Amino acid sequence: MSKQTLNAKVRTASGKTAAKKLRQVGSIPAVMYNEKGEATMLEVNEVEFNKIWRTITPTTSINLVVDGKEHLALIKDTEYNIRTDKVLHADFFVPAADEKLVMKIKVHFTGTPAGVLKGGFKKERNNEIKIKAAIADLPETIVADISKINASEALRVKDLEVAKGVEILTDMELPLVTVSPAR
C-alpha cells in the first residue's frame, strides 16, 4: 500500500487565539516532533487530515510534507472534540530513519478454524502483540489465517509471519487463538 500524503505549513503564531483563528479557516494546529524532541509548529488542512486520520492505525506511517520537504511520520496524538466531531490539534512524530520503534500492533484473524467447522469453539485470547521495527518497516496490521487450526490446537505468536525488518517482542509461546473440542 502506498503511503498517504499530508501537506502542512509551518506556523509562527501560537496560543488559544491563534489556534481558534486557524480552525475558523479550516485548518488544524499541529506540532511535529523529531527524535531529538525538537518541535515545529504546523498547520494542516482539516479535510485532508480527517481523510487520513479516520482510515489509519497507530502504526501507519504517512508522508508529511512540510513546506515542500517530505518526512516519514506517525500521528502520535490528537485532541478531539466529541461534541462537534472535530479534531482540535494533532501531534506528529518523525523518528530517525534507522531508529527502531517499539509499538503494539493488532493481529487480524481470517478464516474459520477447521476445528470450529467440526463443532469446536473458537476463543480469541490475544489480538495484540509488541513489535520493534524502523518506521519504514512498520506494518499497519498483521493478518493471520486461522483456517488450519483443529480442535485442541492453538495459533501462537511464533506461528505469525512478519515482514523482514520486524522483530516480535511478545512471548513466542503466547496463544492468540485456541479451538476447544465440542463436548
N, C-alpha and C positions, 0 to 999 in steps of 0.2 A: 504494500500500500504506500502511495506517495505521501510525503509529509504535507500537512496543511500549512498554508502561509498566512500570517497575520502581520499587517502593516502597522507601524507605530511611529509616533513623532516624539522627540524629546521635548519636555515642557520645563519651564523655569518657575512658574508660579506654583505655590503650594498653600495648603491650608483649606479650611472649610469653604470660604467664599470662592476660591479658585476652582475647587472640586465641583461645587454647585454650578458654576458657570459652564464648566466642561460638560456636565450631564445635561444641561439645558440645550446644548447644541449637538447632542447625540454622541458624545464621547465619554469614555470611562477613564478616570485617572488610574494609573498603574505604576508599578515600580519594578525594575529589572535588577536582580542581584546577581553578581558573579561569584565564583568560587572563593574569592578573597573577602567577600562580604561588602564589596563596594556597590552602592546603589545609584541607579539612574532613574529619574522621574520620567514617566512616559504618559502619553495619551493614546488610546486606541478607539477605533470606531466601534460603537456599541453593537450594531447589527452584525458586523464582521466577527467580533469577539463571540457573540452568542451562538452564531452558526457553528463555530469550532467548539466552544466550551460545552455545549449541550450534547455533543456526539463523541467525546473522547473519554479515556480512562485516566487515572492519575499517573500512569506510566507512559502516556502518549507524548512523544516529543513533537514540537511544532517548529516551523521556521519563523522566527520572529525577526522581521525586517525593520530596523530602526534607522530612519533617515538614509535608506539605501544600503545599509550594512546588515548582512544576514547573520543570525545567531541561532543555534540549536538550543531550544529552551523547553522547560516544563512549566505548566501553570501550577504553581506551588500552593496558592491560596486565593480565595475570592471572598469578598464581603458582599453578601446578598440580602436584599430586602424582600422578605417573603410576602409582604402585603402588596407590593407593587410589581412583583415578579421581575425585578431588575437587579443586575449586578452593579454594585456601587464602587467597587475597587478590585483590582487584581494584582497579584504578585507573581512575577516570572523568575525562574532560577535558570541561570546559564552556567553550567559546570564546565570545567576544562574538558577538552575532547577526550583526554586519556584518563580522566578521573572515573573511578568505579563507584557507582551509586548503589546503596543498599535500599531495596524497595520491596514492599509487599505487593503481590500480583494475584489476580483472580485466576482460578482454573475453571474453565467451562467444560462440562461433560457432554459428549454427544453419543447418540445411540442408546439402545435399550440392552441392558445386560442379558446374556444368554440364560443366566440363572433365573431372571425375572420372567422370561418367556416360558420357563418350565415351572412356574408357580412360586418362585422365591420372592424375597423382599429386598429392595434396594435401600441402602442407608448412606446418605452423603454425610461423611464425618467431618471433612475439612474441604474448603473450596478456595483456600488462600495459602500461598507459600511465600517464603522470603528468598529473594534472588540478589545477585550482585552483578552489575554489568555497566559498561560505559553507556553514555546517553544514546549514542548511535545504534547500540545493540539492544536497547530495552524493547522487549515485546509489549504490545498492548495487553494481550491476554495469552494464556496458554490453553490450548484445546487438547482434551484427552478423549480418545474413543474408548468407551466402556462396554462396547457390544460383545467383547470376548470374555467377560467376567462370568464365571459359573457360580453356582451356589457354593457357599463356604469359602469363597475366594475374595480377594481384595485388590484394588488398584492402589499401589503405594507410590510415594514421591519418587522412588528410584525407577519406576516404570514410565515416568514422564519423559517426553522428548523435547529438549530445548535447543534453541539455535546456538550456533558457535559464538563464543564470547559471553555466554550467560552461565553463571555459576549458581547452583542451588545451595542455599544456606540452611534450609529446613532439614530436619532429621529425615534421612532417606527411607527409613522404615515406617514413617508415619502413614497410616491408612487414610486415603482420600474418599474412597467409595468401597463399601462392603456389600456383599449379597448374602443374605441369610436363607437357608433352605426352607421350603414350606413345611409346616408342622404336620 
